Amino acid sequence: MATKEAKTYYLGTGRRKTSVARVRVSDGKGSILINGRTLEHYFSEDKDRAAVMGPLVATELANRLDILVKAQGGGITGQADAIKQGIARAIKVMFAPTTERKSVTVGNVTAVRAWKKEVRGEAASKPLPPAPKPAIPAPAIKPAGPKMAIQPKPSADGAAPAAPAGPPEDPAIGIVRKLRDGKFLTRDSRMKERKKYGLRGARRGTQFSKR
């Protein structure tokens, strides 16, 4: 009997208006299934498809991940924005350090979600004591005068020496920064304004006829 291949899913939840999208992301070839239907079949407008693909295009992972989505509530636009946020959060969990995520394994399936350890107990409930105040105030330090910048000596061929390169940036940090700069991780908190008593809508009043 053939054994099933182990699978790891990264979970993320997105919300917009009254829509909720639960997203599972795994390594794959770029397939997207929303409530059992493909992206092109579920969303007929290009703006909704572009919203769903936004986090994948920004992180250049469109052809490297398989995405399963369960969306419910709201309308088409609300679900598209909720899926966008859910995908971004799942990608963030994928590249998050092990201390900021929690995994549960059932059989050959491992589900990984975001998790932050909370400190509990008496030590967390007690406030820290205030720092002691110095008995004698420290003397004010006068700013030093302007200093002449030391120019680096040119090399034998006349070219300026290259600046020392810093440590290479972690690619995981770059991916999370792209998601944050694109505002894919922030929920859009705007909601539909309720209708008011005596008005035709949220702010539209009845038309007045003088004659």
LOZASE-161370 format. One line per 10 residues: number of its first residue (from 0); their letters; for each residue y, x, z of N, C-alpha, C, O, CB. Coordinates in steps of 0.02 Angstrom, whole numbers, padded with zeros to 5 digits. Last residue first. Glycine has a CB too. Example, Ala and Ser with C-alpha at 12.3 -4.5 7.8 and 13.67 -1.06 7.14 Angstrom:
BEGIN
1) SA) -00112:00642:00354:-00053:00684:00357:00002:00645:00394:00057:00670:00402:-00030:00704:00286  -00284:00660:00390:-00225:00615:00390:-00165:00660:00390:-00166:00712:00423:-00224:00565:00452;
//
This chain:
BEGIN
210) RKSFQTGRRA) 03675:-02234:-00136:03687:-02302:-00161:03621:-02335:-00179:03621:-02392:-00201:03735:-02300:-00222  03623:-02116:-00084:03683:-02144:-00053:03695:-02216:-00075:03724:-02256:-00037:03745:-02101:-00069  03467:-02064:-00043:03504:-02101:-00094:03564:-02135:-00062:03556:-02177:-00017:03458:-02153:-00130  03379:-01916:-00012:03425:-01966:00014:03464:-01998:-00043:03490:-01963:-00087:03474:-01934:00065  03210:-01869:-00007:03271:-01872:-00046:03314:-01930:-00020:03289:-01985:-00008:03256:-01881:-00121  03136:-01782:00133:03140:-01840:00087:03208:-01841:00053:03257:-01818:00081:03127:-01906:00126  03111:-01602:00133:03127:-01666:00162:03128:-01721:00110:03122:-01708:00051:03192:-01664:00198  03009:-01465:00150:03038:-01512:00101:03048:-01580:00134:03002:-01610:00160:02992:-01519:00038  02938:-01388:00236:03011:-01388:00242:03045:-01437:00196:03105:-01450:00203:03037:-01318:00228  02806:-01432:00224:02823:-01388:00279:02899:-01387:00291:02921:-01384:00348:02798:-01317:00265;
200) GRLGYKKREK) 02838:-01600:00171:02797:-01540:00172:02815:-01497:00232:02838:-01523:00283:02804:-01499:00107  02916:-01707:00196:02864:-01715:00145:02816:-01656:00144:02760:-01661:00119:02895:-01723:00077  02947:-01748:00369:02960:-01712:00307:02902:-01722:00259:02847:-01741:00278:02972:-01637:00320  02905:-01810:00483:02966:-01835:00452:02984:-01799:00388:03033:-01819:00355:03022:-01828:00500  02828:-01665:00549:02837:-01738:00555:02905:-01758:00526:02956:-01727:00542:02832:-01761:00629  02776:-01537:00435:02815:-01560:00492:02822:-01637:00490:02822:-01668:00436:02885:-01526:00493  02631:-01440:00394:02677:-01493:00377:02712:-01518:00441:02681:-01519:00494:02642:-01552:00342  02617:-01262:00421:02597:-01331:00430:02652:-01380:00411:02711:-01363:00410:02577:-01343:00503  02602:-01130:00304:02641:-01163:00356:02623:-01237:00360:02615:-01270:00309:02716:-01154:00342  02465:-01023:00283:02502:-01081:00257:02537:-01117:00314:02507:-01132:00365:02454:-01129:00220;
190) MRSDRTLFKG) 02493:-00852:00338:02454:-00914:00334:02497:-00970:00304:02558:-00963:00300:02428:-00935:00405  02482:-00676:00343:02518:-00736:00321:02471:-00795:00314:02416:-00789:00288:02554:-00723:00254  02422:-00557:00375:02422:-00610:00426:02459:-00673:00404:02465:-00720:00444:02454:-00584:00489  02316:-00456:00299:02375:-00494:00282:02376:-00556:00328:02336:-00601:00319:02376:-00514:00206  02255:-00313:00385:02246:-00383:00367:02314:-00415:00352:02363:-00404:00387:02210:-00421:00423  02231:-00153:00322:02274:-00197:00360:02265:-00269:00337:02268:-00283:00277:02348:-00175:00354  02160:-00075:00235:02131:-00085:00302:02171:-00134:00344:02148:-00155:00397:02126:-00019:00338  02235:-00060:00122:02173:-00097:00116:02142:-00113:00184:02102:-00159:00189:02123:-00059:00073  02352:00012:00102:02354:-00049:00144:02292:-00092:00134:02296:-00154:00138:02417:-00090:00128  02349:00135:00042:02346:00077:-00002:02348:00011:00034:02345:-00042:00002:02286:00081:-00043;
180) DRLKRVIGIA) 02343:00215:00155:02405:00215:00116:02407:00156:00067:02461:00130:00052:02411:00281:00077  02212:00189:00197:02268:00169:00239:02333:00167:00200:02373:00122:00210:02274:00217:00299  02137:00241:00092:02130:00170:00110:02189:00146:00151:02213:00090:00143:02065:00158:00147  02178:00375:00097:02191:00335:00037:02186:00260:00052:02226:00221:00026:02141:00355:-00019  02130:00411:00223:02202:00411:00211:02219:00370:00149:02270:00335:00148:02228:00482:00204  01993:00405:00202:02023:00357:00249:02099:00354:00239:02129:00301:00246:02007:00376:00322  01984:00513:00112:01965:00446:00091:01996:00394:00137:02022:00343:00113:01889:00439:00090  02026:00623:00190:02063:00604:00131:02047:00534:00107:02092:00498:00084:02050:00652:00076  01926:00628:00287:01994:00612:00308:02036:00591:00248:02078:00546:00254:02026:00673:00343  01818:00664:00206:01816:00599:00240:01886:00579:00262:01905:00520:00258:01769:00601:00301;
170) PDEPPGAPAA) 01847:00795:00166:01852:00740:00117:01851:00671:00149:01881:00624:00122:01796:00745:00067  01954:00896:00263:01891:00859:00263:01896:00802:00213:01944:00763:00215:01874:00831:00335  02037:01032:00186:02040:00965:00216:01972:00930:00210:01938:00936:00159:02094:00922:00182  02020:01205:00231:02012:01149:00183:02009:01082:00219:01982:01076:00274:01949:01159:00142  02151:01292:00319:02081:01269:00316:02075:01211:00267:02121:01170:00263:02056:01247:00385  02275:01371:00211:02250:01343:00273:02178:01320:00266:02148:01328:00213:02293:01285:00296  02316:01525:00133:02289:01457:00127:02262:01434:00193:02228:01472:00228:02236:01453:00072  02465:01617:00135:02396:01610:00162:02374:01537:00159:02411:01493:00181:02392:01636:00233  02547:01634:-00024:02548:01612:00046:02476:01604:00071:02432:01585:00033:02588:01546:00053  02544:01784:-00122:02527:01714:-00112:02526:01697:-00038:02508:01737:00004:02459:01697:-00144;
160) PAAGDASPKP) 02682:01893:-00153:02616:01880:-00124:02605:01806:-00112:02651:01770:-00095:02607:01919:-00059  02763:01900:-00312:02767:01886:-00240:02697:01872:-00213:02656:01841:-00248:02814:01825:-00227  02748:02036:-00426:02735:01966:-00409:02738:01957:-00334:02717:02001:-00297:02668:01943:-00437  02759:02173:-00451:02820:02133:-00449:02810:02061:-00430:02859:02026:-00419:02854:02136:-00514  02649:02253:-00441:02664:02226:-00507:02726:02181:-00508:02743:02155:-00561:02605:02188:-00533  02647:02280:-00303:02662:02334:-00350:02681:02308:-00419:02723:02336:-00452:02602:02382:-00357  02728:02139:-00222:02674:02185:-00234:02694:02237:-00287:02751:02237:-00311:02612:02146:-00257  02871:02117:-00114:02833:02105:-00176:02779:02158:-00185:02784:02213:-00158:02880:02105:-00237  02875:02070:00055:02883:02124:00007:02843:02109:-00056:02784:02090:-00050:02861:02190:00038  02955:01920:00110:02895:01960:00099:02906:02012:00045:02941:02000:-00004:02835:01916:00081;
150) QIAMKPGAPK) 03101:01916:00211:03073:01905:00146:03010:01948:00137:03011:02007:00155:03125:01922:00091  03143:01839:00354:03113:01901:00329:03078:01885:00263:03031:01846:00260:03062:01930:00381  03297:01765:00389:03228:01755:00366:03203:01821:00335:03238:01853:00296:03224:01697:00314  03391:01794:00533:03383:01809:00462:03310:01802:00443:03266:01829:00476:03409:01880:00445  03430:01663:00643:03396:01725:00628:03389:01733:00553:03381:01684:00516:03327:01727:00663  03560:01592:00739:03521:01593:00677:03491:01662:00664:03525:01713:00673:03564:01571:00617  03536:01599:00919:03575:01599:00859:03532:01602:00797:03471:01612:00803:03623:01657:00859  03447:01486:01028:03461:01552:01001:03500:01546:00936:03497:01495:00902:03396:01591:00990  03507:01368:01144:03474:01383:01080:03494:01451:01054:03553:01471:01058:03490:01330:01028  03481:01391:01317:03528:01389:01261:03491:01405:01196:03450:01450:01194:03586:01437:01272;
140) IAPAPIAPKP) 03403:01294:01432:03392:01350:01387:03439:01342:01328:03436:01292:01292:03318:01355:01364  03441:01254:01598:03446:01236:01528:03441:01299:01486:03470:01351:01501:03512:01199:01513  03322:01275:01731:03386:01292:01698:03384:01275:01624:03332:01280:01592:03403:01366:01707  03244:01138:01813:03238:01198:01772:03304:01212:01737:03339:01166:01717:03182:01190:01720  03280:01084:01978:03280:01073:01906:03278:01139:01868:03308:01189:01889:03342:01034:01885  03167:01092:02109:03227:01124:02081:03227:01113:02006:03178:01129:01973:03229:01201:02098  03054:01012:02127:03106:01013:02178:03171:01041:02150:03225:01016:02166:03084:01054:02239  02982:00906:02003:03000:00974:02026:03058:00970:02075:03104:00931:02067:03019:01019:01967  02872:00773:02044:02936:00794:02018:02953:00864:02044:02940:00879:02102:02991:00744:02039  02702:00747:01993:02751:00767:02044:02815:00792:02012:02814:00826:01961:02722:00821:02090;
130) APPLPKSAAE) 02654:00602:01900:02661:00674:01903:02714:00693:01954:02765:00660:01959:02680:00703:01834  02565:00467:01977:02623:00495:01941:02627:00570:01950:02606:00597:02001:02688:00462:01965  02387:00441:01952:02445:00454:01996:02502:00483:01957:02492:00519:01908:02425:00501:02054  02322:00314:01844:02331:00384:01858:02391:00394:01904:02441:00359:01896:02339:00424:01794  02245:00164:01908:02296:00199:01867:02301:00272:01889:02285:00289:01946:02364:00165:01873  02077:00112:01900:02130:00141:01940:02181:00177:01896:02162:00215:01852:02100:00190:01992  01986:00077:01800:02030:00025:01827:02087:00054:01868:02140:00023:01870:01990:-00023:01869  01914:00192:01770:01955:00163:01717:02004:00112:01745:02058:00104:01717:01912:00130:01665  01848:00218:01889:01894:00268:01863:01940:00239:01810:01998:00258:01805:01857:00327:01836  01763:00110:01905:01821:00116:01949:01872:00165:01922:01932:00156:01931:01800:00136:02019;
120) GRVEKKWARV) 01716:00053:01739:01705:00077:01806:01769:00082:01845:01823:00062:01822:01670:00144:01804  01716:00111:01568:01713:00059:01619:01699:00090:01687:01675:00146:01692:01658:00007:01601  01779:00146:01413:01767:00175:01479:01770:00120:01531:01821:00086:01537:01818:00232:01495  01702:00108:01262:01751:00089:01312:01731:00118:01380:01673:00114:01400:01757:00012:01316  01683:00176:01103:01658:00175:01171:01713:00158:01220:01766:00191:01219:01625:00241:01189  01686:00082:00959:01724:00128:01001:01701:00120:01073:01699:00065:01099:01800:00116:00994  01618:00059:00801:01609:00051:00873:01648:00104:00909:01645:00163:00891:01534:00054:00892  01566:-00011:00646:01616:00024:00685:01607:00008:00759:01591:-00048:00778:01688:00005:00662  01390:00002:00601:01454:-00034:00607:01501:00007:00649:01481:00054:00683:01444:-00104:00637  01244:00006:00507:01294:00047:00542:01360:00008:00542:01382:-00015:00490:01303:00117:00508;
110) ATVNGVTVSK) 01074:-00027:00501:01141:-00056:00494:01189:-00016:00537:01176:-00006:00597:01141:-00131:00514  00930:00014:00416:00977:00037:00467:01045:00008:00452:01072:00017:00397:00980:00115:00471  00765:-00027:00383:00835:-00044:00370:00877:-00022:00430:00861:-00039:00487:00843:-00120:00356  00631:-00021:00409:00659:00031:00366:00733:00021:00350:00761:00056:00308:00620:00034:00302  00642:-00088:00567:00596:-00069:00514:00624:-00010:00475:00638:00043:00503:00584:-00129:00468  00801:-00079:00609:00747:-00129:00612:00701:-00115:00553:00718:-00129:00496:00774:-00203:00611  00925:00003:00697:00871:00010:00648:00818:-00042:00661:00793:-00048:00717:00841:00081:00650  01097:00018:00711:01038:-00019:00735:00986:-00017:00680:01001:-00034:00622:01057:-00094:00754  01235:00121:00760:01183:00102:00712:01126:00067:00747:01109:00082:00804:01157:00165:00675  01409:00138:00772:01347:00123:00807:01297:00097:00756:01314:00056:00713:01358:00071:00863;
100) RETTPAFMVK) 01549:00252:00776:01507:00201:00744:01441:00195:00782:01420:00240:00818:01494:00219:00670  01618:00358:00825:01656:00297:00813:01614:00245:00776:01642:00197:00748:01718:00313:00772  01539:00470:00832:01562:00442:00895:01599:00377:00887:01612:00342:00936:01607:00492:00929  01517:00509:00702:01463:00474:00736:01486:00444:00802:01455:00396:00825:01405:00521:00749  01664:00475:00600:01620:00517:00640:01570:00476:00679:01578:00416:00689:01662:00560:00688  01660:00382:00443:01684:00391:00511:01638:00439:00549:01579:00444:00533:01688:00324:00548  01619:00346:00318:01644:00414:00326:01672:00427:00396:01703:00478:00407:01698:00427:00275  01576:00214:00338:01531:00262:00306:01553:00334:00318:01511:00378:00328:01528:00248:00232  01688:00151:00388:01632:00162:00433:01584:00215:00404:01556:00255:00441:01593:00096:00446  01763:00146:00271:01788:00185:00327:01732:00200:00377:01729:00255:00404:01845:00148:00362;
90) IARAIGQKIA) 01686:00058:00198:01692:00127:00174:01718:00171:00230:01696:00229:00236:01739:00131:00113  01709:-00058:00274:01641:-00030:00269:01642:00042:00245:01603:00083:00269:01598:-00073:00222  01845:-00077:00252:01821:-00062:00319:01751:-00033:00318:01735:00011:00358:01824:-00125:00363  01845:-00105:00114:01882:-00047:00140:01858:-00028:00210:01851:00031:00225:01957:-00062:00142  01770:-00223:00111:01745:-00163:00077:01779:-00101:00104:01747:-00049:00115:01755:-00168:00001  01855:-00309:00184:01789:-00294:00208:01759:-00232:00176:01726:-00192:00210:01744:-00353:00196  01969:-00315:00102:01974:-00283:00167:01905:-00266:00195:01897:-00214:00227:02011:-00329:00216  01910:-00380:-00011:01944:-00315:-00018:01948:-00279:00050:01933:-00220:00054:02014:-00324:-00047  01869:-00500:00044:01818:-00453:00020:01849:-00383:00013:01817:-00333:00029:01788:-00476:-00048  01995:-00558:00068:01950:-00544:00124:01895:-00494:00105:01877:-00450:00144:01918:-00609:00149;
80) DAQGTIGGGQ) 02044:-00571:-00061:02078:-00525:-00015:02034:-00509:00045:02036:-00453:00071:02144:-00555:00008  01949:-00665:-00109:01957:-00600:-00142:01991:-00550:-00096:01969:-00492:-00092:01998:-00608:-00206  01970:-00774:-00024:01907:-00739:-00021:01911:-00670:-00054:01881:-00622:-00031:01852:-00780:-00054  02099:-00812:-00063:02087:-00791:00005:02021:-00752:00011:02018:-00703:00047:02086:-00850:00051  02076:-00850:-00197:02120:-00793:-00181:02108:-00767:-00111:02108:-00706:-00100:02193:-00813:-00190  01987:-00960:-00178:01968:-00902:-00218:02010:-00841:-00200:01983:-00786:-00190:01974:-00917:-00292  01997:-01019:-00007:01995:-01026:-00079:01977:-00961:-00113:01955:-00913:-00081:02061:-01051:-00105  01904:-01050:00146:01963:-01037:00107:01954:-01048:00033:01907:-01083:00012:01985:-00966:00118  01730:-01000:00170:01795:-01027:00191:01851:-01010:00143:01846:-00962:00104:01812:-01001:00260  01641:-00846:00142:01644:-00918:00158:01714:-00936:00180:01751:-00895:00206:01592:-00936:00212;
70) AKVLIDLRNA) 01535:-00722:00075:01602:-00748:00085:01599:-00823:00098:01558:-00858:00068:01647:-00733:00025  01444:-00585:00083:01436:-00656:00100:01505:-00682:00120:01530:-00668:00174:01384:-00666:00159  01399:-00454:-00025:01452:-00490:00009:01429:-00562:00023:01398:-00594:-00019:01518:-00490:-00032  01349:-00291:-00057:01325:-00359:-00047:01376:-00396:-00003:01394:-00371:00051:01254:-00360:-00015  01360:-00155:-00164:01396:-00197:-00116:01365:-00266:-00117:01357:-00297:-00169:01471:-00200:-00133  01328:00016:-00192:01306:-00053:-00202:01334:-00096:-00146:01332:-00077:-00088:01227:-00058:-00204  01418:00155:-00257:01401:00111:-00201:01376:00044:-00227:01400:00018:-00278:01462:00101:-00155  01462:00228:-00364:01417:00262:-00317:01394:00217:-00260:01354:00239:-00219:01452:00322:-00289  01563:00185:-00444:01496:00191:-00474:01446:00224:-00428:01393:00245:-00450:01500:00230:-00538  01677:00185:-00361:01657:00123:-00394:01585:00126:-00421:01550:00076:-00420:01704:00108:-00451;
60) LETAVLPGMV) 01744:00278:-00288:01674:00266:-00270:01646:00205:-00306:01596:00176:-00284:01667:00256:-00194  01879:00316:-00278:01838:00342:-00333:01763:00336:-00316:01724:00382:-00327:01856:00416:-00347  01967:00256:-00191:01925:00310:-00164:01878:00340:-00216:01840:00386:-00199:01885:00284:-00107  02027:00163:-00276:02069:00210:-00240:02028:00269:-00213:02053:00325:-00212:02104:00175:-00182  01918:00088:-00321:01956:00129:-00369:01997:00181:-00333:02003:00238:-00357:02001:00084:-00413  01880:00027:-00202:01833:00070:-00237:01868:00115:-00288:01850:00173:-00296:01780:00029:-00273  01991:-00051:-00164:01969:00005:-00122:01921:00053:-00157:01923:00113:-00144:01935:-00022:-00060  01997:-00140:-00287:02050:-00096:-00264:02027:-00039:-00220:02042:00019:-00236:02101:-00135:-00228  01905:-00234:-00324:01892:-00165:-00344:01944:-00116:-00319:01936:-00055:-00328:01888:-00162:-00420  01966:-00350:-00276:01901:-00329:-00248:01888:-00256:-00264:01861:-00220:-00222:01844:-00374:-00275;
50) AARDKDESFY) 02081:-00354:-00357:02087:-00350:-00284:02023:-00325:-00252:02024:-00284:-00206:02107:-00417:-00254  02026:-00370:-00483:02062:-00307:-00468:02071:-00299:-00392:02068:-00243:-00367:02130:-00306:-00503  01976:-00499:-00471:01929:-00444:-00482:01962:-00377:-00465:01931:-00333:-00436:01903:-00443:-00554  02097:-00567:-00458:02049:-00569:-00403:01997:-00513:-00410:01977:-00483:-00360:02014:-00637:-00401  02156:-00541:-00581:02190:-00518:-00520:02143:-00519:-00460:02148:-00476:-00417:02251:-00562:-00505  02073:-00601:-00676:02075:-00528:-00672:02107:-00504:-00607:02088:-00452:-00581:02112:-00500:-00731  01971:-00740:-00632:02036:-00711:-00647:02035:-00636:-00635:02001:-00611:-00590:02091:-00745:-00604  01845:-00779:-00591:01861:-00786:-00662:01927:-00754:-00680:01939:-00741:-00739:01863:-00859:-00681  01720:-00723:-00488:01793:-00727:-00496:01808:-00728:-00571:01788:-00683:-00608:01828:-00667:-00461  01581:-00732:-00515:01610:-00766:-00457:01685:-00775:-00463:01712:-00828:-00447:01594:-00726:-00393;
40) HELTRGNILI) 01552:-00660:-00629:01533:-00730:-00627:01567:-00768:-00570:01580:-00828:-00575:01458:-00737:-00622  01596:-00532:-00599:01624:-00566:-00657:01609:-00641:-00657:01648:-00681:-00683:01599:-00535:-00722  01514:-00503:-00486:01587:-00506:-00479:01618:-00544:-00537:01663:-00585:-00526:01617:-00436:-00475  01367:-00610:-00475:01402:-00548:-00493:01478:-00559:-00487:01502:-00615:-00482:01384:-00526:-00564  01298:-00694:-00332:01324:-00694:-00400:01363:-00629:-00413:01389:-00599:-00366:01369:-00756:-00411  01263:-00699:-00198:01210:-00701:-00247:01233:-00701:-00319:01191:-00707:-00364:01169:-00759:-00236  01388:-00684:-00136:01350:-00747:-00127:01297:-00755:-00181:01286:-00810:-00206:01398:-00807:-00128  01412:-00559:-00242:01451:-00601:-00197:01416:-00669:-00193:01416:-00707:-00242:01526:-00607:-00220  01371:-00396:-00280:01345:-00464:-00276:01383:-00502:-00222:01386:-00481:-00164:01269:-00464:-00262  01389:-00258:-00378:01425:-00300:-00330:01397:-00370:-00335:01400:-00401:-00388:01502:-00298:-00342;
30) SGKGDSVRVR) 01333:-00092:-00413:01325:-00164:-00420:01360:-00200:-00363:01362:-00176:-00307:01250:-00182:-00420  01335:00049:-00412:01397:00012:-00426:01389:-00062:-00435:01434:-00094:-00462:01427:00039:-00487  01221:00115:-00375:01247:00129:-00442:01307:00086:-00460:01328:00086:-00518:01193:00118:-00492  01215:00176:-00206:01184:00143:-00264:01218:00164:-00329:01240:00220:-00337:01187:00068:-00256  01223:00161:-00031:01223:00205:-00089:01187:00171:-00147:01134:00141:-00137:01189:00273:-00072  01304:00010:00030:01251:00061:00031:01257:00104:-00032:01292:00087:-00079:01181:00028:00034  01381:-00114:00126:01390:-00061:00076:01334:-00010:00085:01318:00010:00141:01460:-00026:00083  01414:-00278:00157:01366:-00225:00169:01370:-00176:00111:01362:-00195:00053:01293:-00254:00177  01530:-00391:00229:01514:-00345:00175:01463:-00294:00200:01468:-00270:00256:01578:-00309:00150  01589:-00549:00247:01547:-00499:00279:01516:-00455:00225:01481:-00480:00181:01492:-00533:00323;
20) AVSTKRRGTG) 01739:-00632:00250:01692:-00598:00207:01655:-00545:00247:01686:-00502:00279:01729:-00566:00145  01826:-00782:00269:01792:-00727:00304:01740:-00698:00256:01701:-00735:00226:01759:-00752:00371  01978:-00874:00256:01918:-00845:00225:01892:-00787:00266:01930:-00749:00296:01934:-00822:00152  02098:-00925:00292:02040:-00952:00326:01974:-00926:00296:01921:-00953:00311:02041:-01028:00322  02185:-00779:00272:02195:-00851:00281:02136:-00879:00320:02124:-00859:00377:02203:-00888:00213  02060:-00661:00275:02123:-00679:00242:02130:-00754:00244:02086:-00790:00219:02126:-00651:00169  01956:-00526:00327:01982:-00594:00336:02049:-00601:00300:02088:-00554:00296:01990:-00610:00411  01803:-00432:00329:01872:-00442:00307:01892:-00515:00314:01851:-00560:00309:01880:-00420:00234  01694:-00315:00399:01715:-00385:00397:01788:-00389:00377:01830:-00354:00405:01703:-00420:00465  01558:-00208:00362:01630:-00218:00369:01646:-00291:00361:01615:-00326:00321:01669:-00175:00318;
10) LYYTKAEKTA) 01425:-00088:00376:01451:-00156:00382:01526:-00156:00390:01555:-00112:00422:01418:-00192:00440  01312:-00002:00280:01373:00005:00320:01410:-00061:00318:01425:-00087:00264:01418:00064:00293  01138:00026:00278:01194:-00016:00260:01252:-00003:00308:01242:00007:00368:01174:-00092:00261  01003:00114:00215:01057:00115:00264:01116:00075:00238:01141:00087:00183:01079:00188:00280  00829:00110:00198:00894:00090:00172:00944:00089:00228:00929:00066:00283:00890:00020:00138  00676:00184:00148:00725:00172:00201:00794:00158:00170:00814:00192:00122:00728:00232:00249  00561:00099:00042:00608:00154:00052:00659:00135:00105:00683:00078:00108:00644:00170:-00015  00400:00044:00094:00468:00029:00072:00514:00088:00088:00507:00121:00139:00494:-00035:00105  00244:00107:00034:00292:00098:00089:00362:00086:00060:00380:00115:00009:00292:00160:00135  00107:00030:-00045:00168:00071:-00051:00216:00055:00006:00226:-00003:00023:00202:00060:-00119;
0) M) -00060:00043:00000:00000:00000:00000:00062:00044:00000:00068:00090:00041:00000:-00048:00062;
//
